[in-house]
Amino acid sequence: MRQWVADIIRQREVAAIPVMTHPGIEQNGHTVRQAVSDGNIHYQAVMTLAKHFPSAAACTIMDLTTEAEAFGAEIAFSDDAVPAVASRLLPDVQSIYDLQVPSLSAGRIPQYLKANLLAARDLKAPSLWRGMEEAPPLFAGCIGPFSLAGRLYDMSDIMVLIYEHPEAAHVLLDKCTQFIEKYCEALKLTGANGVLMAEPAAGLLSNDDCLTFSSQYVKRIVDRVQDDHFIVILHNCGNQGHCTRAMVTTGAAAYHFGNKCQMEEVIRDVPPTALAMGNLDPVSLFKDGTPEQMREAAFDLLDKMRPYPNFVLSSGCDTPPHTPIENINAFFDALNEWNKQ
């Protein structure tokens, strides 16, 4: 995978990896509830998109509730929307110290491991290589430590906790990190080639606080699982450019940015040997825009990023349910047209 990153940077054409699974779920006639609960349906959605779109990699579902559910949080499910944590698991500081790190058999974790195992196996089929020398990599998904802690303790209250009870906050973050480490190691064993770690809540922090309460824990995970065969892509769509320097201290192989920031600015803080991915708006462009708007926005971003060979065109976050296929086609058509210039 380190070679894959180097190849993406070295090649003349810009690569594209939009974060999306919901269009595949819908094309297969399934609901979000079914896909996030059944590893086989989840896998089928990944493969449907891999067969239809020339993405440089495949991605599994970005679900920010799976790990919280494993800890015991109540999850609200919907047929048409991503799952959400329904209620706070940890009511007070003492409950942090009593919290137990769960096993990988808890909640829907086994279904997500199953989806990655099946997709990693079938992506190796030569018919999916689309002229590439090797099979496209598969990126699993997980939540970041601070974002998980916020879902367990409540996002507003954890912002108070880190200032009033920083020791308890670090205990909670350590427990979250222990579980994410185990989960990423298991994802690695499925044959996935990397993990897209969603840490959007860290965007609420200053650069210094992001270093203290997010990046040092993300770095623990990176140091444990990232190697020649498995990479970490750190996603923070809450970052408006103010905590990019903290993000890159993690040593992740790639960084994924949301549409709140300016790619031409944040990429200056990304090492030239790491990928910088982003950041077309998943809602106003992918879901609610027109193909013409998508083409115009993609060309504008590609022109701005022309000086940076480590740029990868992507959505700013997970493309939501009910994203029109026409807009996804326009995204790839625009990239293809731009690369031919």
C-alpha positions as CSV (number, residue, x, y, z in Angstrom):
1,M,0.0,0.0,0.0
2,R,2.9,2.4,0.5
3,Q,3.8,1.7,-3.1
4,W,0.1,2.3,-4.1
5,V,0.3,5.7,-2.5
6,A,3.6,6.5,-4.3
7,D,2.1,5.4,-7.6
8,I,-1.0,7.6,-7.1
9,I,1.4,10.6,-6.5
10,R,3.7,9.7,-9.4
11,Q,1.1,9.2,-12.1
12,R,0.1,12.0,-14.4
13,E,-3.7,11.5,-14.0
14,V,-5.6,12.6,-10.9
15,A,-7.2,9.6,-9.2
16,A,-10.7,9.7,-7.6
17,I,-12.0,7.9,-4.6
18,P,-15.4,9.3,-3.6
19,V,-16.6,8.0,-0.2
20,M,-19.9,6.2,-1.1
21,T,-21.9,3.1,-0.5
22,H,-25.5,4.3,-0.3
23,P,-25.9,4.4,-4.1
24,G,-24.9,0.8,-4.2
25,I,-27.4,-0.1,-1.5
26,E,-30.2,1.6,-3.4
27,Q,-29.3,0.1,-6.7
28,N,-29.5,-3.3,-5.1
29,G,-33.0,-2.5,-3.8
30,H,-32.0,-2.6,-0.1
31,T,-32.5,-0.1,2.7
32,V,-29.9,1.5,4.9
33,R,-31.2,-0.4,7.9
34,Q,-30.6,-3.7,6.0
35,A,-27.1,-2.8,4.8
36,V,-25.8,-1.7,8.2
37,S,-27.2,-4.8,9.9
38,D,-26.3,-7.5,7.3
39,G,-22.7,-8.0,6.2
40,N,-23.8,-9.8,3.0
41,I,-26.0,-6.9,1.9
42,H,-23.3,-4.4,2.8
43,Y,-20.8,-6.4,0.7
44,Q,-23.1,-6.5,-2.2
45,A,-23.4,-2.7,-2.2
46,V,-19.6,-2.3,-2.2
47,M,-19.3,-4.7,-5.1
48,T,-22.1,-3.0,-7.2
49,L,-20.2,0.3,-7.0
50,A,-16.9,-1.3,-7.7
51,K,-18.3,-2.8,-10.9
52,H,-19.9,0.4,-12.1
53,F,-17.6,3.3,-11.3
54,P,-13.9,3.8,-12.0
55,S,-12.9,4.6,-8.4
56,A,-9.2,4.0,-7.5
57,A,-10.4,2.2,-4.4
58,A,-13.5,0.7,-2.9
59,C,-15.0,1.9,0.4
60,T,-17.3,0.2,2.9
61,I,-20.0,2.1,4.8
62,M,-19.0,5.1,6.9
63,D,-21.1,4.3,10.0
64,L,-20.2,6.3,13.1
65,T,-22.4,4.2,15.4
66,T,-20.9,0.7,15.1
67,E,-18.2,1.1,17.8
68,A,-20.5,3.0,20.1
69,E,-23.1,0.2,19.9
70,A,-20.4,-2.3,20.7
71,F,-19.8,-0.4,24.0
72,G,-23.5,-0.6,24.7
73,A,-25.0,2.7,23.3
74,E,-28.5,2.6,22.0
75,I,-28.7,3.1,18.3
76,A,-31.6,4.5,16.2
77,F,-32.0,2.9,12.8
78,S,-33.9,4.1,9.7
79,D,-34.6,2.7,6.3
80,D,-33.6,6.0,4.6
81,A,-30.9,7.6,6.9
82,V,-27.6,6.7,8.5
83,P,-27.9,5.3,12.0
84,A,-27.5,7.6,15.0
85,V,-26.7,7.2,18.7
86,A,-30.1,7.5,20.3
87,S,-29.1,8.3,23.9
88,R,-26.0,8.9,26.0
89,L,-24.4,5.8,27.4
90,L,-22.2,7.4,30.1
91,P,-24.1,9.7,32.5
92,D,-21.3,11.0,34.6
93,V,-17.5,10.9,35.3
94,Q,-17.6,7.8,37.4
95,S,-19.2,5.8,34.6
96,I,-16.1,6.5,32.5
97,Y,-14.0,4.6,35.1
98,D,-16.5,1.8,35.2
99,L,-16.7,1.4,31.4
100,Q,-15.4,-1.9,30.0
101,V,-13.8,-2.3,26.7
102,P,-16.0,-4.7,24.7
103,S,-15.0,-7.7,22.6
104,L,-15.2,-7.8,18.8
105,S,-18.3,-10.0,19.0
106,A,-20.4,-7.1,20.4
107,G,-23.2,-5.4,18.4
108,R,-22.8,-5.3,14.6
109,I,-19.0,-5.6,14.6
110,P,-19.1,-9.2,13.2
111,Q,-21.3,-8.1,10.3
112,Y,-18.9,-5.3,9.4
113,L,-16.0,-7.7,9.5
114,K,-18.0,-10.1,7.3
115,A,-18.6,-7.4,4.7
116,N,-15.0,-6.5,4.5
117,L,-13.9,-10.1,4.3
118,L,-16.3,-10.8,1.4
119,A,-15.5,-7.6,-0.5
120,A,-11.7,-8.0,0.0
121,R,-12.0,-11.5,-1.5
122,D,-14.1,-10.6,-4.5
123,L,-12.3,-7.3,-5.4
124,K,-9.3,-9.5,-6.4
125,A,-11.3,-10.7,-9.4
126,P,-9.4,-9.7,-12.6
127,S,-12.6,-8.5,-14.2
128,L,-12.7,-5.6,-11.7
129,W,-9.2,-4.4,-12.3
130,R,-10.2,-2.0,-15.2
131,G,-6.7,-2.1,-16.8
132,M,-4.9,-1.7,-13.5
133,E,-1.8,-3.8,-12.8
134,E,-3.3,-4.9,-9.5
135,A,-6.8,-5.2,-7.9
136,P,-8.2,-2.0,-6.5
137,P,-7.7,-1.7,-2.7
138,L,-10.5,-1.9,-0.2
139,F,-10.8,0.7,2.6
140,A,-12.7,-0.3,5.6
141,G,-14.2,2.2,7.9
142,C,-14.0,3.0,11.6
143,I,-14.6,6.0,13.9
144,G,-11.8,8.0,15.5
145,P,-11.2,8.0,19.3
146,F,-12.4,11.5,20.1
147,S,-15.6,11.1,18.0
148,L,-16.3,7.8,19.7
149,A,-15.8,9.3,23.1
150,G,-18.2,12.1,22.2
151,R,-20.9,9.6,21.2
152,L,-20.5,7.7,24.4
153,Y,-20.4,10.7,26.8
154,D,-22.4,13.3,24.7
155,M,-20.7,15.6,22.3
156,S,-21.5,18.8,24.2
157,D,-20.5,17.4,27.6
158,I,-17.2,16.0,26.4
159,M,-16.2,19.5,25.4
160,V,-16.7,20.5,29.0
161,L,-15.1,17.2,30.3
162,I,-11.7,17.8,28.6
163,Y,-11.4,21.1,30.6
164,E,-13.0,20.3,33.9
165,H,-11.9,16.6,34.2
166,P,-9.0,16.1,31.7
167,E,-7.8,12.9,33.5
168,A,-11.2,11.3,33.1
169,A,-11.3,12.4,29.4
170,H,-7.9,10.7,28.8
171,V,-9.2,7.5,30.6
172,L,-12.2,7.4,28.2
173,L,-10.0,8.2,25.2
174,D,-7.6,5.4,26.1
175,K,-10.5,2.9,26.3
176,C,-11.9,4.0,23.0
177,T,-8.4,3.7,21.5
178,Q,-8.0,0.2,22.8
179,F,-11.2,-0.9,21.1
180,I,-10.4,0.8,17.8
181,E,-7.0,-0.7,17.8
182,K,-8.5,-4.2,18.2
183,Y,-11.1,-3.5,15.5
184,C,-8.5,-2.2,13.0
185,E,-6.4,-5.2,13.6
186,A,-9.4,-7.4,12.8
187,L,-10.2,-5.4,9.7
188,K,-6.6,-5.8,8.6
189,L,-7.0,-9.6,8.9
190,T,-10.1,-9.6,6.6
191,G,-7.8,-8.6,3.7
192,A,-8.8,-4.9,3.7
193,N,-6.0,-2.7,2.5
194,G,-6.6,0.2,4.9
195,V,-9.1,2.0,7.0
196,L,-10.8,5.3,6.6
197,M,-11.0,6.7,10.1
198,A,-13.7,9.2,10.7
199,E,-12.7,11.8,13.3
200,P,-15.1,14.7,12.6
201,A,-15.6,15.7,16.2
202,A,-11.9,16.6,16.4
203,G,-12.7,19.6,14.1
204,L,-14.4,21.2,17.1
205,L,-11.1,21.4,18.9
206,S,-8.3,23.9,18.5
207,N,-5.1,22.7,17.0
208,D,-3.5,22.2,20.4
209,D,-6.5,20.4,21.9
210,C,-6.7,18.3,18.7
211,L,-3.1,17.2,19.4
212,T,-3.9,16.4,23.0
213,F,-7.3,14.8,22.8
214,S,-7.3,13.3,19.3
215,S,-4.1,13.1,17.3
216,Q,-2.0,11.4,20.0
217,Y,-4.6,8.6,20.2
218,V,-4.9,8.3,16.4
219,K,-1.2,8.1,16.2
220,R,-1.3,5.1,18.6
221,I,-3.6,3.3,16.2
222,V,-1.5,4.3,13.1
223,D,1.7,3.1,14.7
224,R,0.1,-0.2,15.5
225,V,-1.7,-1.1,12.3
226,Q,-0.1,0.9,9.4
227,D,2.5,-0.9,7.4
228,D,3.4,-1.8,3.8
229,H,0.1,-3.6,3.4
230,F,-2.4,-1.5,5.3
231,I,-2.8,2.3,5.6
232,V,-4.8,4.7,7.7
233,I,-6.7,7.5,6.0
234,L,-7.7,10.1,8.6
235,H,-10.9,11.9,7.8
236,N,-11.9,15.1,9.6
237,C,-14.8,16.9,7.9
238,G,-15.1,19.3,10.9
239,N,-11.7,20.8,10.2
240,Q,-11.9,24.2,8.6
241,G,-8.1,24.4,8.2
242,H,-7.4,25.2,11.8
243,C,-6.3,21.7,13.0
244,T,-4.6,20.3,9.9
245,R,-1.2,20.5,11.5
246,A,-2.4,18.4,14.4
247,M,-3.9,15.8,12.0
248,V,-0.6,15.3,10.2
249,T,1.3,14.5,13.4
250,T,-0.5,11.2,13.4
251,G,1.7,9.9,10.5
252,A,-1.3,8.6,8.6
253,A,-0.7,7.7,4.9
254,A,-3.6,9.9,3.7
255,Y,-5.8,12.7,4.9
256,H,-9.4,13.2,3.9
257,F,-10.9,16.7,4.1
258,G,-14.5,18.0,4.2
259,N,-16.0,20.8,2.2
260,K,-15.7,23.3,5.1
261,C,-12.1,23.9,4.3
262,Q,-10.2,25.1,1.2
263,M,-8.2,22.2,-0.3
264,E,-5.6,24.5,-1.8
265,E,-4.8,25.8,1.7
266,V,-4.9,22.6,3.8
267,I,-2.9,20.6,1.4
268,R,0.1,22.9,2.1
269,D,0.3,21.3,5.6
270,V,0.1,17.7,4.2
271,P,3.5,16.0,3.6
272,P,4.1,15.6,-0.1
273,T,4.5,11.8,0.4
274,A,1.0,11.5,1.9
275,L,-2.3,11.8,0.0
276,A,-4.7,14.7,0.5
277,M,-8.2,13.7,-0.5
278,G,-11.4,15.8,-0.9
279,N,-13.5,17.8,-0.9
280,L,-16.6,18.3,-3.1
281,D,-19.8,18.9,-1.0
282,P,-21.6,15.5,-0.6
283,V,-25.0,17.2,-0.1
284,S,-25.2,20.4,-2.2
285,L,-23.3,18.8,-5.1
286,F,-23.6,15.0,-5.0
287,K,-27.1,14.8,-3.6
288,D,-28.9,18.1,-4.4
289,G,-26.8,19.4,-7.3
290,T,-27.1,19.0,-11.0
291,P,-24.6,17.2,-13.3
292,E,-23.7,20.7,-14.7
293,Q,-23.0,22.0,-11.2
294,M,-20.9,18.9,-10.4
295,R,-18.8,19.3,-13.6
296,E,-18.2,23.0,-12.9
297,A,-17.2,22.4,-9.2
298,A,-15.0,19.4,-10.1
299,F,-13.1,21.4,-12.8
300,D,-12.7,24.3,-10.5
301,L,-11.2,22.2,-7.7
302,L,-9.0,20.2,-10.1
303,D,-7.6,23.5,-11.5
304,K,-6.8,24.8,-8.0
305,M,-5.1,21.5,-7.1
306,R,-3.0,21.2,-10.3
307,P,0.3,22.0,-8.5
308,Y,-0.2,19.1,-6.0
309,P,0.5,15.6,-7.3
310,N,-0.6,14.1,-4.0
311,F,-4.2,15.3,-4.4
312,V,-7.0,12.8,-4.8
313,L,-10.4,14.0,-5.9
314,S,-13.2,12.9,-3.5
315,S,-16.4,13.8,-1.8
316,G,-16.0,15.9,1.3
317,C,-17.7,13.2,3.3
318,D,-19.8,10.1,2.8
319,T,-22.3,10.7,0.0
320,P,-25.8,10.5,1.6
321,P,-28.7,8.2,0.7
322,H,-30.7,9.2,-2.4
323,T,-27.7,10.6,-4.2
324,P,-28.6,10.6,-8.0
325,I,-26.5,8.3,-10.2
326,E,-26.4,11.1,-12.8
327,N,-24.3,13.3,-10.4
328,I,-21.9,10.5,-9.7
329,N,-21.5,9.9,-13.4
330,A,-20.9,13.6,-13.9
331,F,-18.2,13.5,-11.2
332,F,-16.2,10.8,-13.0
333,D,-16.9,12.2,-16.4
334,A,-15.5,15.6,-15.3
335,L,-12.4,13.9,-14.0
336,N,-11.9,11.9,-17.1
337,E,-12.3,15.0,-19.3
338,W,-9.9,17.0,-17.1
339,N,-7.3,14.2,-17.2
340,K,-7.3,14.2,-21.0
341,Q,-6.3,17.9,-21.2
